[in-house]
Amino acid sequence: MHHSEPAEVLRAMGGRLRTARLQAGLSQEAVAHRAGCAARSVTRWETGRCDPGITMVLLLAELYGVSLNWLLLGSGTSVGHLPRGSSEH
């Protein structure tokens, strides 16, 4: 079984966070406002320099309309396949 390095995992998740944000049509500033954080935090998450934490990842998955599995692991439902307000969470 292959175990990824934490930095590699954060970079990969950061890329998915950026992709999902862009697909949702949101700026980093808009996400920061809705999440109650600084825009620089969103930048750090998307570049893999900082771990957003599970509570924030849950909020972002909901905001972007993507599954938590896809956001965290890159598997399962990807961008655009889970409409906002859907009962599938």
GROMACS elastic network, one bead per residue, 0.5 to 0.9 nm:
[ bonds ]
;  ai    aj funct       b0    kb
    4     7     6  0.83091   500
    4     8     6  0.63977   500
    4     9     6  0.63915   500
    5     8     6  0.52411   500
    5     9     6  0.63501   500
    5    10     6  0.87957   500
    6     9     6  0.50710   500
    6    10     6  0.61948   500
    6    11     6  0.86549   500
    7    10     6  0.51297   500
    7    11     6  0.61767   500
    7    12     6  0.86372   500
    7    48     6  0.69809   500
    7    49     6  0.78763   500
    8    11     6  0.51629   500
    8    12     6  0.61995   500
    8    13     6  0.86196   500
    8    48     6  0.80595   500
    9    12     6  0.51969   500
    9    13     6  0.61427   500
    9    14     6  0.84218   500
    9    48     6  0.80782   500
    9    72     6  0.86542   500
    9    73     6  0.84757   500
   10    13     6  0.51241   500
   10    14     6  0.58726   500
   10    15     6  0.85873   500
   10    45     6  0.77860   500
   10    46     6  0.85105   500
   10    47     6  0.80285   500
   10    49     6  0.73207   500
   10    50     6  0.74625   500
   10    51     6  0.66487   500
   11    15     6  0.62657   500
   11    16     6  0.87951   500
   11    45     6  0.83253   500
   11    46     6  0.73952   500
   11    47     6  0.60195   500
   11    49     6  0.74887   500
   12    15     6  0.52223   500
   12    16     6  0.65547   500
   12    17     6  0.87783   500
   12    46     6  0.88697   500
   12    47     6  0.87836   500
   12    48     6  0.73824   500
   12    72     6  0.87125   500
   12    73     6  0.85122   500
   12    74     6  0.82252   500
   13    16     6  0.50569   500
   13    17     6  0.61343   500
   13    18     6  0.86715   500
   13    45     6  0.82248   500
   13    46     6  0.75066   500
   13    47     6  0.88479   500
   13    48     6  0.72158   500
   13    70     6  0.89645   500
   13    71     6  0.63068   500
   13    72     6  0.59123   500
   13    73     6  0.72732   500
   13    74     6  0.76157   500
   14    18     6  0.62426   500
   14    19     6  0.85930   500
   14    43     6  0.88901   500
   14    44     6  0.82399   500
   14    45     6  0.54786   500
   14    47     6  0.53981   500
   14    48     6  0.50299   500
   14    49     6  0.85262   500
   14    50     6  0.89319   500
   14    51     6  0.88175   500
   14    71     6  0.87879   500
   15    18     6  0.51699   500
   15    19     6  0.61598   500
   15    20     6  0.85741   500
   15    45     6  0.88298   500
   15    46     6  0.58158   500
   15    47     6  0.69833   500
   15    48     6  0.78610   500
   16    20     6  0.59631   500
   16    21     6  0.84124   500
   16    46     6  0.77830   500
   16    70     6  0.80606   500
   16    71     6  0.60067   500
   16    72     6  0.82849   500
   16    74     6  0.74808   500
   16    79     6  0.88403   500
   17    20     6  0.52113   500
   17    21     6  0.60837   500
   17    22     6  0.86308   500
   17    42     6  0.89447   500
   17    45     6  0.75928   500
   17    46     6  0.57974   500
   17    57     6  0.88945   500
   17    60     6  0.80267   500
   17    61     6  0.86205   500
   17    64     6  0.86921   500
   17    71     6  0.67010   500
   18    21     6  0.51065   500
   18    22     6  0.61628   500
   18    23     6  0.85194   500
   18    28     6  0.89484   500
   18    42     6  0.88993   500
   18    43     6  0.87538   500
   18    45     6  0.86383   500
   18    46     6  0.54845   500
   18    47     6  0.84524   500
   19    22     6  0.52609   500
   19    23     6  0.60854   500
   19    24     6  0.85640   500
   19    79     6  0.79222   500
   20    23     6  0.50307   500
   20    24     6  0.60854   500
   20    25     6  0.86426   500
   20    60     6  0.89673   500
   20    61     6  0.84362   500
   20    64     6  0.58907   500
   20    65     6  0.80816   500
   20    66     6  0.72835   500
   20    71     6  0.82758   500
   20    78     6  0.85745   500
   20    79     6  0.58976   500
   20    80     6  0.82915   500
   21    24     6  0.50702   500
   21    25     6  0.63579   500
   21    26     6  0.55809   500
   21    27     6  0.72780   500
   21    28     6  0.78714   500
   21    31     6  0.80186   500
   21    60     6  0.85779   500
   21    63     6  0.86062   500
   21    64     6  0.60466   500
   22    26     6  0.59214   500
   22    27     6  0.73835   500
   22    64     6  0.89034   500
   23    26     6  0.77862   500
   23    64     6  0.78396   500
   23    79     6  0.70446   500
   23    80     6  0.73491   500
   24    63     6  0.82344   500
   24    64     6  0.55355   500
   24    65     6  0.75574   500
   24    79     6  0.85076   500
   24    80     6  0.80925   500
   25    64     6  0.88980   500
   26    29     6  0.80754   500
   26    30     6  0.60400   500
   26    31     6  0.65983   500
   26    64     6  0.85856   500
   27    30     6  0.51303   500
   27    31     6  0.63749   500
   27    32     6  0.85812   500
   28    31     6  0.51561   500
   28    32     6  0.60702   500
   28    33     6  0.85998   500
   28    39     6  0.56744   500
   28    40     6  0.82505   500
   28    42     6  0.60841   500
   28    43     6  0.71760   500
   29    32     6  0.50147   500
   29    33     6  0.61407   500
   29    34     6  0.86901   500
   29    38     6  0.77330   500
   29    39     6  0.51342   500
   29    40     6  0.87062   500
   29    42     6  0.81927   500
   30    33     6  0.51215   500
   30    34     6  0.62915   500
   30    35     6  0.85254   500
   30    39     6  0.82317   500
   31    34     6  0.51741   500
   31    35     6  0.59068   500
   31    36     6  0.83039   500
   31    37     6  0.83908   500
   31    39     6  0.75916   500
   31    42     6  0.74512   500
   31    60     6  0.82226   500
   31    63     6  0.82888   500
   32    35     6  0.50357   500
   32    36     6  0.57462   500
   32    38     6  0.54468   500
   32    39     6  0.50413   500
   32    40     6  0.83731   500
   32    41     6  0.76502   500
   32    42     6  0.65169   500
   33    36     6  0.51954   500
   33    37     6  0.64639   500
   33    38     6  0.75350   500
   33    39     6  0.79028   500
   34    37     6  0.79791   500
   34    63     6  0.85987   500
   35    38     6  0.86545   500
   35    56     6  0.76178   500
   35    59     6  0.74524   500
   35    60     6  0.78934   500
   37    40     6  0.84114   500
   37    41     6  0.67241   500
   37    42     6  0.79970   500
   38    41     6  0.53699   500
   38    42     6  0.71094   500
   39    42     6  0.52133   500
   39    43     6  0.65021   500
   39    44     6  0.88247   500
   40    44     6  0.62076   500
   40    45     6  0.87068   500
   41    44     6  0.50326   500
   41    45     6  0.62506   500
   41    46     6  0.86386   500
   41    50     6  0.77940   500
   41    52     6  0.80923   500
   42    45     6  0.51646   500
   42    46     6  0.61972   500
   42    47     6  0.86720   500
   42    52     6  0.83309   500
   43    46     6  0.51769   500
   43    47     6  0.61952   500
   43    48     6  0.85686   500
   43    49     6  0.85250   500
   43    50     6  0.89168   500
   44    47     6  0.52457   500
   44    48     6  0.60713   500
   44    49     6  0.50390   500
   44    50     6  0.52758   500
   44    51     6  0.80801   500
   44    52     6  0.85665   500
   45    48     6  0.51511   500
   45    49     6  0.61663   500
   45    50     6  0.51357   500
   45    51     6  0.60236   500
   45    52     6  0.59376   500
   46    49     6  0.77537   500
   46    50     6  0.83151   500
   47    50     6  0.77947   500
   48    51     6  0.70174   500
   50    53     6  0.89700   500
   51    54     6  0.87233   500
   52    55     6  0.79518   500
   52    56     6  0.57753   500
   52    57     6  0.64063   500
   53    56     6  0.55728   500
   53    57     6  0.62273   500
   53    58     6  0.87850   500
   54    58     6  0.61193   500
   54    59     6  0.86486   500
   55    58     6  0.52289   500
   55    59     6  0.64499   500
   55    60     6  0.87785   500
   56    59     6  0.50062   500
   56    60     6  0.60842   500
   56    61     6  0.85532   500
   57    60     6  0.50083   500
   57    61     6  0.60358   500
   57    62     6  0.85968   500
   57    68     6  0.75093   500
   57    71     6  0.77925   500
   57    72     6  0.80045   500
   58    61     6  0.52265   500
   58    62     6  0.64115   500
   58    63     6  0.86672   500
   58    68     6  0.66557   500
   59    62     6  0.52640   500
   59    63     6  0.61173   500
   59    64     6  0.86174   500
   60    64     6  0.58877   500
   60    65     6  0.82283   500
   60    66     6  0.84541   500
   60    68     6  0.88374   500
   60    71     6  0.88665   500
   61    64     6  0.52741   500
   61    65     6  0.58530   500
   61    66     6  0.51237   500
   61    67     6  0.59784   500
   61    68     6  0.57158   500
   61    70     6  0.88950   500
   61    71     6  0.68426   500
   62    65     6  0.51381   500
   62    66     6  0.65972   500
   62    67     6  0.77783   500
   62    68     6  0.83468   500
   62    84     6  0.70645   500
   62    85     6  0.84466   500
   62    89     6  0.83906   500
   63    66     6  0.80580   500
   63    84     6  0.75636   500
   64    67     6  0.88881   500
   64    79     6  0.79744   500
   64    80     6  0.85603   500
   64    84     6  0.76933   500
   65    79     6  0.71506   500
   65    80     6  0.67909   500
   65    81     6  0.77813   500
   65    82     6  0.54638   500
   65    83     6  0.56068   500
   65    85     6  0.81438   500
   65    86     6  0.85403   500
   66    69     6  0.85401   500
   66    70     6  0.69978   500
   66    71     6  0.70428   500
   66    77     6  0.67737   500
   66    78     6  0.59725   500
   66    79     6  0.53384   500
   66    80     6  0.67251   500
   66    81     6  0.69740   500
   66    82     6  0.55509   500
   66    83     6  0.78246   500
   66    84     6  0.83063   500
   66    89     6  0.89425   500
   67    70     6  0.53357   500
   67    71     6  0.63499   500
   67    72     6  0.87032   500
   67    75     6  0.89801   500
   67    76     6  0.72412   500
   67    77     6  0.55743   500
   67    78     6  0.66264   500
   67    79     6  0.79624   500
   67    81     6  0.85517   500
   67    82     6  0.69288   500
   67    88     6  0.85697   500
   67    89     6  0.68094   500
   68    71     6  0.50733   500
   68    72     6  0.60158   500
   68    73     6  0.81655   500
   68    76     6  0.86441   500
   68    77     6  0.84594   500
   68    89     6  0.79094   500
   69    72     6  0.53253   500
   69    73     6  0.55268   500
   69    74     6  0.66708   500
   69    75     6  0.59102   500
   69    76     6  0.58561   500
   69    77     6  0.72753   500
   69    78     6  0.86149   500
   70    73     6  0.53344   500
   70    76     6  0.52970   500
   70    77     6  0.57762   500
   70    78     6  0.55367   500
   70    79     6  0.81010   500
   71    74     6  0.58343   500
   71    75     6  0.79200   500
   71    77     6  0.89565   500
   71    78     6  0.78150   500
   71    79     6  0.88772   500
   72    75     6  0.81410   500
   73    76     6  0.83275   500
   74    77     6  0.85946   500
   74    78     6  0.76122   500
   75    78     6  0.72775   500
   77    80     6  0.84494   500
   77    81     6  0.62055   500
   77    82     6  0.70996   500
   78    81     6  0.60015   500
   78    82     6  0.77417   500
   79    82     6  0.72752   500
   80    83     6  0.67706   500
   82    85     6  0.85463   500
   82    86     6  0.66014   500
   82    88     6  0.75002   500
   82    89     6  0.86562   500
   83    86     6  0.54810   500
   84    87     6  0.88772   500
   85    88     6  0.85792   500
   86    89     6  0.74173   500
